[in-house]
Amino acid sequence: MKLDQDPEDEGDDHLQVQVPIATKRDLGQRSLDTREPIRMVVLRALAAYGVVVPEGAITDRRKRS
């Protein structure tokens, strides 16, 4: 951890949001097209919008067999 980093910035927290059906459908389609979880699609979009997304947070956390 960097010295100037807030310990609360580590880890994940839950965020629940209601979106229009069309938005959820589009996120699902983009997830299928990119073969990435919706979480990654959303985090990329937030980062592109200028929201702070910590380095390394945009990863696929699903277990691979």
All heavy atoms as TSV, in Angstrom:
chain	resi	resn	atom	element	x	y	z
A	1	MET	N	N	0.842	-1.181	0.000
A	1	MET	CA	C	0.000	0.000	0.000
A	1	MET	C	C	0.885	1.242	0.000
A	1	MET	O	O	1.860	1.320	0.735
A	1	MET	CB	C	-0.909	-0.014	1.233
A	1	MET	CG	C	-1.756	1.229	1.347
A	1	MET	SD	S	-3.019	1.158	2.636
A	1	MET	CE	C	-2.063	1.258	4.111
A	2	LYS	N	N	0.527	2.218	-0.808
A	2	LYS	CA	C	1.272	3.475	-0.832
A	2	LYS	C	C	1.011	4.237	0.457
A	2	LYS	O	O	-0.062	4.127	1.052
A	2	LYS	CB	C	0.825	4.328	-2.019
A	2	LYS	CG	C	1.164	3.721	-3.356
A	2	LYS	CD	C	0.675	4.628	-4.462
A	2	LYS	CE	C	0.936	4.007	-5.806
A	2	LYS	NZ	N	0.391	4.808	-6.888
A	3	LEU	N	N	1.965	5.049	0.875
A	3	LEU	CA	C	1.820	5.788	2.120
A	3	LEU	C	C	0.675	6.789	2.080
A	3	LEU	O	O	0.021	7.024	3.086
A	3	LEU	CB	C	3.128	6.503	2.465
A	3	LEU	CG	C	4.306	5.595	2.808
A	3	LEU	CD1	C	5.547	6.429	3.067
A	3	LEU	CD2	C	3.997	4.729	4.004
A	4	ASP	N	N	0.411	7.379	0.915
A	4	ASP	CA	C	-0.638	8.385	0.818
A	4	ASP	C	C	-1.999	7.784	0.469
A	4	ASP	O	O	-2.967	8.497	0.264
A	4	ASP	CB	C	-0.269	9.457	-0.206
A	4	ASP	CG	C	-0.085	8.900	-1.602
A	4	ASP	OD1	O	0.065	7.672	-1.755
A	4	ASP	OD2	O	-0.087	9.699	-2.551
A	5	GLN	N	N	-2.089	6.471	0.437
A	5	GLN	CA	C	-3.329	5.801	0.062
A	5	GLN	C	C	-4.192	5.554	1.296
A	5	GLN	O	O	-3.706	5.119	2.327
A	5	GLN	CB	C	-3.022	4.475	-0.628
A	5	GLN	CG	C	-4.241	3.788	-1.195
A	5	GLN	CD	C	-3.848	2.513	-1.922
A	5	GLN	OE1	O	-2.718	2.038	-1.807
A	5	GLN	NE2	N	-4.764	1.958	-2.651
A	6	ASP	N	N	-5.475	5.854	1.183
A	6	ASP	CA	C	-6.430	5.627	2.275
A	6	ASP	C	C	-6.710	4.135	2.373
A	6	ASP	O	O	-7.059	3.508	1.377
A	6	ASP	CB	C	-7.709	6.398	1.976
A	6	ASP	CG	C	-8.717	6.360	3.108
A	6	ASP	OD1	O	-8.576	5.524	4.018
A	6	ASP	OD2	O	-9.657	7.175	3.076
A	7	PRO	N	N	-6.592	3.521	3.553
A	7	PRO	CA	C	-6.854	2.080	3.700
A	7	PRO	C	C	-8.255	1.691	3.256
A	7	PRO	O	O	-8.493	0.572	2.856
A	7	PRO	CB	C	-6.663	1.817	5.191
A	7	PRO	CG	C	-5.925	2.977	5.724
A	7	PRO	CD	C	-6.169	4.124	4.803
A	8	GLU	N	N	-9.211	2.612	3.321
A	8	GLU	CA	C	-10.575	2.308	2.906
A	8	GLU	C	C	-10.689	2.166	1.401
A	8	GLU	O	O	-11.707	1.709	0.894
A	8	GLU	CB	C	-11.537	3.373	3.418
A	8	GLU	CG	C	-11.714	3.328	4.927
A	8	GLU	CD	C	-12.778	4.280	5.408
A	8	GLU	OE1	O	-13.638	4.667	4.604
A	8	GLU	OE2	O	-12.757	4.624	6.588
A	9	ASP	N	N	-9.677	2.594	0.638
A	9	ASP	CA	C	-9.700	2.478	-0.817
A	9	ASP	C	C	-9.377	1.064	-1.289
A	9	ASP	O	O	-9.483	0.769	-2.461
A	9	ASP	CB	C	-8.708	3.457	-1.461
A	9	ASP	CG	C	-9.210	4.890	-1.397
A	9	ASP	OD1	O	-10.421	5.096	-1.184
A	9	ASP	OD2	O	-8.381	5.800	-1.552
A	10	GLU	N	N	-8.959	0.198	-0.379
A	10	GLU	CA	C	-8.619	-1.163	-0.751
A	10	GLU	C	C	-9.854	-2.044	-0.734
A	10	GLU	O	O	-10.765	-1.834	0.056
A	10	GLU	CB	C	-7.577	-1.727	0.212
A	10	GLU	CG	C	-6.239	-1.054	0.087
A	10	GLU	CD	C	-5.216	-1.677	1.002
A	10	GLU	OE1	O	-5.443	-2.777	1.516
A	10	GLU	OE2	O	-4.177	-1.048	1.200
A	11	GLY	N	N	-9.886	-3.047	-1.583
A	11	GLY	CA	C	-10.989	-3.991	-1.587
A	11	GLY	C	C	-12.177	-3.481	-2.383
A	11	GLY	O	O	-12.107	-2.473	-3.070
A	12	ASP	N	N	-13.265	-4.202	-2.277
A	12	ASP	CA	C	-14.483	-3.876	-3.010
A	12	ASP	C	C	-15.625	-3.623	-2.044
A	12	ASP	O	O	-15.609	-4.078	-0.908
A	12	ASP	CB	C	-14.886	-5.039	-3.933
A	12	ASP	CG	C	-13.952	-5.194	-5.119
A	12	ASP	OD1	O	-13.259	-4.228	-5.470
A	12	ASP	OD2	O	-13.937	-6.293	-5.694
A	13	ASP	N	N	-16.605	-2.916	-2.523
A	13	ASP	CA	C	-17.828	-2.676	-1.780
A	13	ASP	C	C	-18.988	-2.933	-2.729
A	13	ASP	O	O	-18.810	-2.914	-3.950
A	13	ASP	CB	C	-17.871	-1.230	-1.272
A	13	ASP	CG	C	-18.837	-1.030	-0.118
A	13	ASP	OD1	O	-19.512	-2.002	0.286
A	13	ASP	OD2	O	-18.913	0.103	0.382
A	14	HIS	N	N	-20.151	-3.188	-2.190
A	14	HIS	CA	C	-21.317	-3.476	-3.024
A	14	HIS	C	C	-21.986	-2.181	-3.459
A	14	HIS	O	O	-22.068	-1.220	-2.691
A	14	HIS	CB	C	-22.331	-4.339	-2.260
A	14	HIS	CG	C	-21.832	-5.725	-2.022
A	14	HIS	ND1	N	-21.957	-6.721	-2.964
A	14	HIS	CD2	C	-21.196	-6.281	-0.979
A	14	HIS	CE1	C	-21.414	-7.825	-2.494
A	14	HIS	NE2	N	-20.941	-7.583	-1.286
A	15	LEU	N	N	-22.457	-2.175	-4.690
A	15	LEU	CA	C	-23.206	-1.059	-5.240
A	15	LEU	C	C	-24.370	-1.646	-6.014
A	15	LEU	O	O	-24.179	-2.466	-6.915
A	15	LEU	CB	C	-22.336	-0.216	-6.178
A	15	LEU	CG	C	-23.057	0.874	-6.960
A	15	LEU	CD1	C	-23.546	1.966	-6.011
A	15	LEU	CD2	C	-22.123	1.457	-8.004
A	16	GLN	N	N	-25.558	-1.247	-5.638
A	16	GLN	CA	C	-26.743	-1.734	-6.342
A	16	GLN	C	C	-27.394	-0.536	-7.008
A	16	GLN	O	O	-27.581	0.514	-6.388
A	16	GLN	CB	C	-27.714	-2.381	-5.351
A	16	GLN	CG	C	-28.887	-3.029	-6.011
A	16	GLN	CD	C	-29.734	-3.803	-5.004
A	16	GLN	OE1	O	-29.431	-3.829	-3.806
A	16	GLN	NE2	N	-30.778	-4.408	-5.474
A	17	VAL	N	N	-27.719	-0.687	-8.281
A	17	VAL	CA	C	-28.310	0.420	-9.026
A	17	VAL	C	C	-29.385	-0.118	-9.959
A	17	VAL	O	O	-29.239	-1.194	-10.532
A	17	VAL	CB	C	-27.216	1.198	-9.799
A	17	VAL	CG1	C	-26.495	0.328	-10.790
A	17	VAL	CG2	C	-27.777	2.420	-10.467
A	18	GLN	N	N	-30.473	0.621	-10.061
A	18	GLN	CA	C	-31.519	0.245	-11.005
A	18	GLN	C	C	-31.262	0.996	-12.306
A	18	GLN	O	O	-30.998	2.203	-12.299
A	18	GLN	CB	C	-32.898	0.611	-10.464
A	18	GLN	CG	C	-33.343	-0.298	-9.344
A	18	GLN	CD	C	-34.739	0.039	-8.884
A	18	GLN	OE1	O	-34.949	1.114	-8.336
A	18	GLN	NE2	N	-35.661	-0.864	-9.131
A	19	VAL	N	N	-31.326	0.272	-13.412
A	19	VAL	CA	C	-31.121	0.862	-14.734
A	19	VAL	C	C	-32.301	0.470	-15.625
A	19	VAL	O	O	-32.973	-0.531	-15.366
A	19	VAL	CB	C	-29.792	0.401	-15.374
A	19	VAL	CG1	C	-28.597	0.869	-14.548
A	19	VAL	CG2	C	-29.756	-1.099	-15.546
A	20	PRO	N	N	-32.526	1.238	-16.683
A	20	PRO	CA	C	-33.581	0.854	-17.618
A	20	PRO	C	C	-33.298	-0.522	-18.223
A	20	PRO	O	O	-32.130	-0.936	-18.352
A	20	PRO	CB	C	-33.510	1.941	-18.692
A	20	PRO	CG	C	-32.870	3.108	-18.012
A	20	PRO	CD	C	-31.904	2.516	-17.030
A	21	ILE	N	N	-34.354	-1.225	-18.573
A	21	ILE	CA	C	-34.219	-2.566	-19.156
A	21	ILE	C	C	-33.311	-2.539	-20.381
A	21	ILE	O	O	-32.452	-3.412	-20.540
A	21	ILE	CB	C	-35.599	-3.141	-19.505
A	21	ILE	CG1	C	-36.378	-3.418	-18.217
A	21	ILE	CG2	C	-35.479	-4.422	-20.322
A	21	ILE	CD1	C	-37.846	-3.744	-18.433
A	22	ALA	N	N	-33.470	-1.532	-21.228
A	22	ALA	CA	C	-32.645	-1.440	-22.444
A	22	ALA	C	C	-31.165	-1.295	-22.097
A	22	ALA	O	O	-30.299	-1.843	-22.779
A	22	ALA	CB	C	-33.104	-0.272	-23.316
A	23	THR	N	N	-30.873	-0.568	-21.021
A	23	THR	CA	C	-29.484	-0.383	-20.589
A	23	THR	C	C	-28.890	-1.703	-20.120
A	23	THR	O	O	-27.769	-2.070	-20.499
A	23	THR	CB	C	-29.411	0.662	-19.457
A	23	THR	OG1	O	-29.972	1.880	-19.923
A	23	THR	CG2	C	-27.977	0.888	-19.009
A	24	LYS	N	N	-29.653	-2.425	-19.308
A	24	LYS	CA	C	-29.171	-3.721	-18.825
A	24	LYS	C	C	-28.981	-4.690	-19.987
A	24	LYS	O	O	-28.005	-5.440	-20.031
A	24	LYS	CB	C	-30.128	-4.310	-17.793
A	24	LYS	CG	C	-29.592	-5.585	-17.190
A	24	LYS	CD	C	-30.462	-6.103	-16.086
A	24	LYS	CE	C	-29.881	-7.396	-15.536
A	24	LYS	NZ	N	-30.798	-8.035	-14.611
A	25	ARG	N	N	-29.896	-4.661	-20.946
A	25	ARG	CA	C	-29.789	-5.533	-22.119
A	25	ARG	C	C	-28.514	-5.192	-22.908
A	25	ARG	O	O	-27.770	-6.082	-23.318
A	25	ARG	CB	C	-31.025	-5.366	-23.002
A	25	ARG	CG	C	-31.085	-6.360	-24.143
A	25	ARG	CD	C	-32.337	-6.181	-25.008
A	25	ARG	NE	N	-33.553	-6.106	-24.206
A	25	ARG	CZ	C	-34.419	-5.084	-24.259
A	25	ARG	NH1	N	-34.208	-4.063	-25.048
A	25	ARG	NH2	N	-35.507	-5.104	-23.508
A	26	ASP	N	N	-28.243	-3.897	-23.087
A	26	ASP	CA	C	-27.046	-3.481	-23.824
A	26	ASP	C	C	-25.779	-3.884	-23.081
A	26	ASP	O	O	-24.814	-4.356	-23.684
A	26	ASP	CB	C	-27.064	-1.974	-24.066
A	26	ASP	CG	C	-25.965	-1.524	-25.011
A	26	ASP	OD1	O	-25.719	-2.207	-26.027
A	26	ASP	OD2	O	-25.334	-0.482	-24.729
A	27	LEU	N	N	-25.772	-3.717	-21.757
A	27	LEU	CA	C	-24.612	-4.146	-20.964
A	27	LEU	C	C	-24.389	-5.647	-21.107
A	27	LEU	O	O	-23.250	-6.109	-21.246
A	27	LEU	CB	C	-24.801	-3.787	-19.490
A	27	LEU	CG	C	-24.629	-2.323	-19.121
A	27	LEU	CD1	C	-25.101	-2.090	-17.697
A	27	LEU	CD2	C	-23.188	-1.884	-19.292
A	28	GLY	N	N	-25.486	-6.398	-21.073
A	28	GLY	CA	C	-25.385	-7.846	-21.231
A	28	GLY	C	C	-24.837	-8.226	-22.595
A	28	GLY	O	O	-24.000	-9.132	-22.711
A	29	GLN	N	N	-25.282	-7.522	-23.642
A	29	GLN	CA	C	-24.795	-7.811	-24.988
A	29	GLN	C	C	-23.316	-7.457	-25.123
A	29	GLN	O	O	-22.535	-8.201	-25.710
A	29	GLN	CB	C	-25.614	-7.057	-26.039
A	29	GLN	CG	C	-25.247	-7.428	-27.464
A	29	GLN	CD	C	-25.469	-8.901	-27.754
A	29	GLN	OE1	O	-26.560	-9.419	-27.542
A	29	GLN	NE2	N	-24.441	-9.590	-28.210
A	30	ARG	N	N	-22.931	-6.309	-24.573
A	30	ARG	CA	C	-21.510	-5.932	-24.615
A	30	ARG	C	C	-20.658	-6.938	-23.859
A	30	ARG	O	O	-19.542	-7.247	-24.258
A	30	ARG	CB	C	-21.300	-4.527	-24.055
A	30	ARG	CG	C	-21.809	-3.460	-24.987
A	30	ARG	CD	C	-21.703	-2.097	-24.352
A	30	ARG	NE	N	-22.387	-1.112	-25.143
A	30	ARG	CZ	C	-21.762	-0.220	-25.922
A	30	ARG	NH1	N	-20.447	-0.206	-25.986
A	30	ARG	NH2	N	-22.457	0.640	-26.618
A	31	SER	N	N	-21.198	-7.433	-22.756
A	31	SER	CA	C	-20.497	-8.451	-21.981
A	31	SER	C	C	-20.292	-9.710	-22.821
A	31	SER	O	O	-19.208	-10.297	-22.823
A	31	SER	CB	C	-21.298	-8.771	-20.714
A	31	SER	OG	O	-20.727	-9.820	-19.998
A	32	LEU	N	N	-21.323	-10.107	-23.540
A	32	LEU	CA	C	-21.200	-11.276	-24.427
A	32	LEU	C	C	-20.205	-11.014	-25.554
A	32	LEU	O	O	-19.371	-11.861	-25.869
A	32	LEU	CB	C	-22.567	-11.631	-25.028
A	32	LEU	CG	C	-23.568	-12.271	-24.083
A	32	LEU	CD1	C	-24.931	-12.372	-24.769
A	32	LEU	CD2	C	-23.100	-13.632	-23.633
A	33	ASP	N	N	-20.304	-9.833	-26.165
A	33	ASP	CA	C	-19.429	-9.491	-27.294
A	33	ASP	C	C	-17.958	-9.460	-26.896
A	33	ASP	O	O	-17.087	-9.887	-27.661
A	33	ASP	CB	C	-19.815	-8.129	-27.885
A	33	ASP	CG	C	-21.175	-8.131	-28.563
A	33	ASP	OD1	O	-21.731	-9.226	-28.823
A	33	ASP	OD2	O	-21.703	-7.029	-28.825
A	34	THR	N	N	-17.673	-8.933	-25.715
A	34	THR	CA	C	-16.278	-8.804	-25.265
A	34	THR	C	C	-15.807	-10.011	-24.457
A	34	THR	O	O	-14.625	-10.096	-24.127
A	34	THR	CB	C	-16.094	-7.536	-24.398
A	34	THR	OG1	O	-16.927	-7.630	-23.239
A	34	THR	CG2	C	-16.417	-6.282	-25.190
A	35	ARG	N	N	-16.765	-10.893	-24.117
A	35	ARG	CA	C	-16.476	-12.068	-23.291
A	35	ARG	C	C	-15.882	-11.666	-21.947
A	35	ARG	O	O	-14.983	-12.303	-21.408
A	35	ARG	CB	C	-15.559	-13.044	-24.041
A	35	ARG	CG	C	-16.167	-13.499	-25.358
A	35	ARG	CD	C	-15.347	-14.538	-26.043
A	35	ARG	NE	N	-15.586	-15.803	-25.327
A	35	ARG	CZ	C	-14.758	-16.826	-25.342
A	35	ARG	NH1	N	-13.655	-16.770	-26.044
A	35	ARG	NH2	N	-15.036	-17.923	-24.679
A	36	GLU	N	N	-16.413	-10.556	-21.401
A	36	GLU	CA	C	-16.009	-10.059	-20.097
A	36	GLU	C	C	-17.255	-9.938	-19.227
A	36	GLU	O	O	-18.352	-9.711	-19.732
A	36	GLU	CB	C	-15.375	-8.669	-20.214
A	36	GLU	CG	C	-14.096	-8.636	-21.010
A	36	GLU	CD	C	-13.575	-7.224	-21.201
A	36	GLU	OE1	O	-14.365	-6.268	-21.154
A	36	GLU	OE2	O	-12.371	-7.090	-21.417
A	37	PRO	N	N	-17.092	-10.033	-17.911
A	37	PRO	CA	C	-18.241	-9.854	-17.028
A	37	PRO	C	C	-18.789	-8.425	-17.117
A	37	PRO	O	O	-18.047	-7.479	-17.423
A	37	PRO	CB	C	-17.690	-10.114	-15.627
A	37	PRO	CG	C	-16.320	-10.624	-15.792
A	37	PRO	CD	C	-15.864	-10.349	-17.179
A	38	ILE	N	N	-20.070	-8.278	-16.823
A	38	ILE	CA	C	-20.693	-6.947	-16.838
A	38	ILE	C	C	-19.928	-6.003	-15.918
A	38	ILE	O	O	-19.778	-4.821	-16.227
A	38	ILE	CB	C	-22.179	-7.041	-16.446
A	38	ILE	CG1	C	-22.965	-7.735	-17.571
A	38	ILE	CG2	C	-22.760	-5.664	-16.163
A	38	ILE	CD1	C	-24.425	-7.971	-17.266
A	39	ARG	N	N	-19.428	-6.502	-14.805
A	39	ARG	CA	C	-18.657	-5.672	-13.872
A	39	ARG	C	C	-17.503	-4.969	-14.591
A	39	ARG	O	O	-17.266	-3.771	-14.382
A	39	ARG	CB	C	-18.117	-6.548	-12.729
A	39	ARG	CG	C	-17.217	-5.820	-11.757
A	39	ARG	CD	C	-16.659	-6.789	-10.710
A	39	ARG	NE	N	-15.848	-6.108	-9.748
A	39	ARG	CZ	C	-14.547	-5.857	-9.901
A	39	ARG	NH1	N	-13.923	-6.279	-10.980
A	39	ARG	NH2	N	-13.869	-5.212	-8.976
A	40	MET	N	N	-16.788	-5.701	-15.443
A	40	MET	CA	C	-15.668	-5.110	-16.173
A	40	MET	C	C	-16.153	-4.062	-17.169
A	40	MET	O	O	-15.527	-3.001	-17.321
A	40	MET	CB	C	-14.862	-6.190	-16.894
A	40	MET	CG	C	-14.024	-7.036	-15.970
A	40	MET	SD	S	-13.077	-8.303	-16.846
A	40	MET	CE	C	-11.937	-7.308	-17.780
A	41	VAL	N	N	-17.251	-4.348	-17.852
A	41	VAL	CA	C	-17.811	-3.398	-18.815
A	41	VAL	C	C	-18.179	-2.096	-18.103
A	41	VAL	O	O	-17.852	-0.998	-18.565
A	41	VAL	CB	C	-19.042	-4.003	-19.535
A	41	VAL	CG1	C	-19.714	-2.978	-20.423
A	41	VAL	CG2	C	-18.651	-5.245	-20.333
A	42	VAL	N	N	-18.836	-2.224	-16.956
A	42	VAL	CA	C	-19.258	-1.044	-16.198
A	42	VAL	C	C	-18.047	-0.275	-15.667
A	42	VAL	O	O	-17.996	0.962	-15.760
A	42	VAL	CB	C	-20.204	-1.450	-15.045
A	42	VAL	CG1	C	-20.459	-0.289	-14.102
A	42	VAL	CG2	C	-21.516	-1.987	-15.611
A	43	LEU	N	N	-17.057	-0.973	-15.117
A	43	LEU	CA	C	-15.871	-0.281	-14.597
A	43	LEU	C	C	-15.112	0.440	-15.706
A	43	LEU	O	O	-14.614	1.552	-15.498
A	43	LEU	CB	C	-14.951	-1.259	-13.859
A	43	LEU	CG	C	-15.445	-1.730	-12.492
A	43	LEU	CD1	C	-14.498	-2.774	-11.910
A	43	LEU	CD2	C	-15.631	-0.567	-11.539
A	44	ARG	N	N	-15.022	-0.169	-16.894
A	44	ARG	CA	C	-14.370	0.514	-18.022
A	44	ARG	C	C	-15.126	1.788	-18.393
A	44	ARG	O	O	-14.531	2.827	-18.672
A	44	ARG	CB	C	-14.302	-0.404	-19.243
A	44	ARG	CG	C	-13.249	-1.465	-19.167
A	44	ARG	CD	C	-13.145	-2.190	-20.514
A	44	ARG	NE	N	-12.584	-3.502	-20.363
A	44	ARG	CZ	C	-11.309	-3.759	-20.132
A	44	ARG	NH1	N	-10.457	-2.772	-19.976
A	44	ARG	NH2	N	-10.870	-4.999	-20.012
A	45	ALA	N	N	-16.456	1.697	-18.410
A	45	ALA	CA	C	-17.272	2.863	-18.746
A	45	ALA	C	C	-17.106	3.968	-17.702
A	45	ALA	O	O	-16.981	5.146	-18.048
A	45	ALA	CB	C	-18.739	2.455	-18.870
A	46	LEU	N	N	-17.082	3.592	-16.432
A	46	LEU	CA	C	-16.892	4.582	-15.377
A	46	LEU	C	C	-15.520	5.241	-15.489
A	46	LEU	O	O	-15.395	6.461	-15.340
A	46	LEU	CB	C	-17.061	3.931	-14.001
A	46	LEU	CG	C	-18.491	3.526	-13.642
A	46	LEU	CD1	C	-18.491	2.682	-12.365
A	46	LEU	CD2	C	-19.381	4.739	-13.486
A	47	ALA	N	N	-14.500	4.458	-15.757
A	47	ALA	CA	C	-13.149	5.008	-15.920
A	47	ALA	C	C	-13.100	5.963	-17.111
A	47	ALA	O	O	-12.491	7.036	-17.028
A	47	ALA	CB	C	-12.136	3.876	-16.088
A	48	ALA	N	N	-13.759	5.598	-18.213
A	48	ALA	CA	C	-13.788	6.456	-19.399
A	48	ALA	C	C	-14.518	7.771	-19.105
A	48	ALA	O	O	-14.215	8.808	-19.695
A	48	ALA	CB	C	-14.458	5.726	-20.557
A	49	TYR	N	N	-15.455	7.733	-18.178
A	49	TYR	CA	C	-16.215	8.913	-17.783
A	49	TYR	C	C	-15.423	9.805	-16.823
A	49	TYR	O	O	-15.798	10.920	-16.535
A	49	TYR	CB	C	-17.533	8.468	-17.147
A	49	TYR	CG	C	-18.502	9.591	-16.888
A	49	TYR	CD1	C	-19.163	10.231	-17.935
A	49	TYR	CD2	C	-18.767	10.009	-15.594
A	49	TYR	CE1	C	-20.052	11.257	-17.690
A	49	TYR	CE2	C	-19.657	11.036	-15.340
A	49	TYR	CZ	C	-20.298	11.656	-16.396
A	49	TYR	OH	O	-21.182	12.679	-16.154
A	50	GLY	N	N	-14.312	9.291	-16.313
A	50	GLY	CA	C	-13.468	10.080	-15.423
A	50	GLY	C	C	-13.594	9.715	-13.960
A	50	GLY	O	O	-13.020	10.368	-13.095
A	51	VAL	N	N	-14.352	8.666	-13.661
A	51	VAL	CA	C	-14.491	8.195	-12.281
A	51	VAL	C	C	-13.225	7.419	-11.905
A	51	VAL	O	O	-12.684	6.663	-12.732
A	51	VAL	CB	C	-15.738	7.295	-12.140
A	51	VAL	CG1	C	-15.826	6.672	-10.755
A	51	VAL	CG2	C	-17.006	8.077	-12.463
A	52	VAL	N	N	-12.750	7.600	-10.696
A	52	VAL	CA	C	-11.543	6.904	-10.240
A	52	VAL	C	C	-11.833	5.412	-10.142
A	52	VAL	O	O	-12.732	4.987	-9.419
A	52	VAL	CB	C	-11.071	7.440	-8.877
A	52	VAL	CG1	C	-9.903	6.611	-8.353
A	52	VAL	CG2	C	-10.700	8.896	-8.973
A	53	VAL	N	N	-11.073	4.637	-10.893
A	53	VAL	CA	C	-11.129	3.179	-10.826
A	53	VAL	C	C	-9.689	2.729	-10.578
A	53	VAL	O	O	-8.827	2.919	-11.437
A	53	VAL	CB	C	-11.678	2.558	-12.129
A	53	VAL	CG1	C	-11.683	1.041	-12.036
A	53	VAL	CG2	C	-13.082	3.083	-12.432
A	54	PRO	N	N	-9.407	2.184	-9.386
A	54	PRO	CA	C	-8.024	1.817	-9.056
A	54	PRO	C	C	-7.399	0.875	-10.092
A	54	PRO	O	O	-8.087	0.031	-10.674
A	54	PRO	CB	C	-8.158	1.099	-7.703
A	54	PRO	CG	C	-9.428	1.611	-7.131
A	54	PRO	CD	C	-10.331	1.856	-8.299
A	55	GLU	N	N	-6.103	1.058	-10.287
A	55	GLU	CA	C	-5.349	0.203	-11.200
A	55	GLU	C	C	-5.514	-1.247	-10.773
A	55	GLU	O	O	-5.413	-1.590	-9.600
A	55	GLU	CB	C	-3.874	0.599	-11.154
A	55	GLU	CG	C	-3.029	-0.107	-12.176
A	55	GLU	CD	C	-1.588	0.367	-12.133
A	55	GLU	OE1	O	-1.356	1.574	-11.923
A	55	GLU	OE2	O	-0.704	-0.488	-12.311
A	56	GLY	N	N	-5.798	-2.103	-11.693
A	56	GLY	CA	C	-5.952	-3.518	-11.403
A	56	GLY	C	C	-7.367	-3.925	-11.017
A	56	GLY	O	O	-7.639	-5.100	-10.829
A	57	ALA	N	N	-8.276	-2.951	-10.888
A	57	ALA	CA	C	-9.644	-3.282	-10.498
A	57	ALA	C	C	-10.445	-3.858	-11.663
A	57	ALA	O	O	-11.409	-4.586	-11.449
A	57	ALA	CB	C	-10.361	-2.045	-9.950
A	58	ILE	N	N	-10.044	-3.530	-12.882
A	58	ILE	CA	C	-10.774	-4.009	-14.052
A	58	ILE	C	C	-10.184	-5.349	-14.470
A	58	ILE	O	O	-9.357	-5.447	-15.372
A	58	ILE	CB	C	-10.731	-2.982	-15.207
A	58	ILE	CG1	C	-11.280	-1.646	-14.732
A	58	ILE	CG2	C	-11.525	-3.501	-16.400
A	58	ILE	CD1	C	-11.198	-0.538	-15.755
A	59	THR	N	N	-10.591	-6.366	-13.746
A	59	THR	CA	C	-10.112	-7.728	-14.018
A	59	THR	C	C	-11.284	-8.691	-13.960
A	59	THR	O	O	-12.316	-8.398	-13.346
A	59	THR	CB	C	-9.072	-8.183	-12.981
A	59	THR	OG1	O	-9.659	-8.127	-11.680
A	59	THR	CG2	C	-7.824	-7.319	-13.012
A	60	ASP	N	N	-11.115	-9.829	-14.584
A	60	ASP	CA	C	-12.124	-10.876	-14.558
A	60	ASP	C	C	-11.875	-11.715	-13.317
A	60	ASP	O	O	-10.857	-12.387	-13.205
A	60	ASP	CB	C	-12.015	-11.728	-15.825
A	60	ASP	CG	C	-13.145	-12.730	-15.957
A	60	ASP	OD1	O	-13.873	-12.967	-14.963
A	60	ASP	OD2	O	-13.307	-13.293	-17.054
A	61	ARG	N	N	-12.795	-11.657	-12.370
A	61	ARG	CA	C	-12.610	-12.387	-11.109
A	61	ARG	C	C	-13.257	-13.748	-11.122
A	61	ARG	O	O	-13.219	-14.455	-10.124
A	61	ARG	CB	C	-13.185	-11.543	-9.962
A	61	ARG	CG	C	-12.525	-10.196	-9.867
A	61	ARG	CD	C	-13.025	-9.367	-8.712
A	61	ARG	NE	N	-14.477	-9.356	-8.642
A	61	ARG	CZ	C	-15.174	-8.874	-7.631
A	61	ARG	NH1	N	-14.556	-8.353	-6.614
A	61	ARG	NH2	N	-16.489	-8.902	-7.638
A	62	ARG	N	N	-13.835	-14.114	-12.258
A	62	ARG	CA	C	-14.478	-15.440	-12.343
A	62	ARG	C	C	-13.404	-16.510	-12.341
A	62	ARG	O	O	-12.322	-16.332	-12.921
A	62	ARG	CB	C	-15.303	-15.554	-13.616
A	62	ARG	CG	C	-16.453	-14.573	-13.676
A	62	ARG	CD	C	-17.193	-14.694	-14.961
A	62	ARG	NE	N	-16.318	-14.293	-16.073
A	62	ARG	CZ	C	-16.718	-14.162	-17.318
A	62	ARG	NH1	N	-17.966	-14.401	-17.648
A	62	ARG	NH2	N	-15.881	-13.799	-18.259
A	63	LYS	N	N	-13.708	-17.627	-11.718
A	63	LYS	CA	C	-12.770	-18.757	-11.698
A	63	LYS	C	C	-12.804	-19.466	-13.046
A	63	LYS	O	O	-13.869	-19.705	-13.604
A	63	LYS	CB	C	-13.124	-19.724	-10.580
A	63	LYS	CG	C	-12.928	-19.118	-9.207
A	63	LYS	CD	C	-13.198	-20.119	-8.131
A	63	LYS	CE	C	-12.981	-19.447	-6.778
A	63	LYS	NZ	N	-13.254	-20.353	-5.693
A	64	ARG	N	N	-11.655	-19.760	-13.557
A	64	ARG	CA	C	-11.527	-20.481	-14.829
A	64	ARG	C	C	-11.133	-21.917	-14.540
A	64	ARG	O	O	-10.305	-22.187	-13.686
A	64	ARG	CB	C	-10.462	-19.851	-15.729
A	64	ARG	CG	C	-10.682	-18.396	-16.037
A	64	ARG	CD	C	-11.630	-18.263	-17.163
A	64	ARG	NE	N	-11.886	-16.840	-17.394
A	64	ARG	CZ	C	-12.389	-16.400	-18.505
A	64	ARG	NH1	N	-12.657	-17.214	-19.482
A	64	ARG	NH2	N	-12.617	-15.111	-18.662
A	65	SER	N	N	-11.725	-22.844	-15.267
A	65	SER	CA	C	-11.367	-24.254	-15.038
A	65	SER	C	C	-10.330	-24.726	-16.021
A	65	SER	O	O	-10.066	-24.145	-17.013
A	65	SER	CB	C	-12.599	-25.125	-15.136
A	65	SER	OG	O	-13.277	-24.945	-16.354
